[in-house]
Amino acid sequence: MSDFLNQFASELKENVSGYLAVTVTEIKSGISYYSDSISPDFDPELAAAFNLEVVKAKLKAIEVLNLDQSIDDILINITGQIHIIDISEDNKYFIYLAVDSTKSNLGMTKSLLNKYKNKLSGKL
């Protein structure tokens, strides 16, 4: 699995403009299967741990409200960065991707992330 995740991250780094960091994290356990950052000051696993709480809260809200819905993605815009939390169709894991908002195109970034997520879905 690690070879596939390395390839997944490599493709993101090469093709997503403004790439900063990525993690692939299991929702139930909080275990990160993969993490990478272009900056030693940016800890993507720590960011994923905090974002896991956001994902769990939203999944719980959907359950409590008895909504027949699922999360596609969660976007968080902070000064100079866009953080995308993309949930797998089975709600078992999420991909956390951080990009520089001055260098990236959100539509293109989400499109590429969906493309690579689909490749990842059958591997985890």
N, C-alpha and C positions, 0 to 999 in steps of 0.2 A: 504494500500500500504506500510506503514512503516514496518509492520511485514515482508513482502516479501523482502524489501530492507535490513532489518537487517539480514535476513537469507542469502541473496545474499552476503553481506559483510562478514558475519561470515564464509561462505564457502570459500571465497577468502583468508581470513586471515589464515584459517586452512590448506589450500591446496596449496597456492602459496608460494614457498620458497622465502624468502627475502622480503616479503610483507612490504611496508612502509605506503601507503595511497591509498585511492580510493574516487572518487566522481562520482555521476551520475547527469548530468547537462542537462537541456533543452537548445537546441541551440538557439531557437528564443528569449526566455526571459532571458536566462542566470541564471535562478533559479536552484540551486542545490537541488535535491530531497533528496540526501543522501551524507554524507561525513564522513570519518573516517581516523584517522592517529594514528600510534603507538607512535608518538613523539609529545609532546606538542609544539615543535619548528617548526613543519612542518604544515602549514595551507593549507590543500588540497582545500578548497573553493577559496582561493586567487590564488593558482596555476591553478585551473580550470578556473577562470576568465581570466587569461592571455592566457591559452590554448584555450579558446573560440575564442579569436581573431585570433589565428592560424587557427582554423577550419573554421571560417567565411571567412577568406582570401582565403583559398584553395577552398571552395565551390564557392566563387565568381569567382575565376580564372577558374574553370571548366565551369561555366556558360558563362563567357566572351569568352572563347576559343571555346565555343559551342561543348564541348566534351560530348559524350554519355558515360560517366564514372561516377563512384561514389568512394568515399573514403572508403577503407576497414579499414585502421588504419594508424596512424602516430606514428613513433618511434623517440624519442629524447633521445640520449645517452649523459649523462653528467658524469663528473668524479664520479665514484662509484655508479651511479644510471641509471636505464632505466625508461623512462616515456613513457607509451603507451596511446595513445588517440584512442579509438575504437568507431567508429561512427555506430549508428543504421542504418539498411537497409533503413528506411524511412527518414533518415537525420533529425530526430526530437530531438535526444538526443545523448550525448556521455558519455562514461565511461572513466575516467582518472584514470590510475593505475600507481603508482610509486613503483618500487622494487629496492632492493639492488643488483647491478650487480655482486657482488662477491658471492652472495648466491643463485642467481636464474639462471634458464635455460630458455633462451628466447623462444625456441620452446615450451617447456612445459607450460610456463606462458601464451603464446598466445593461446595455445590449451585450457587450463582451462578457460581463459577469454572468449573465444568463446562459450564454453559450458555453462557458467553461463549467458552470454549475451543472448543466445537463450532462456533461461528460463525467462529472464527479458523482452524480446521483447513484449510479449503479455500482460504484466502487467502494462506498463506505457501508 
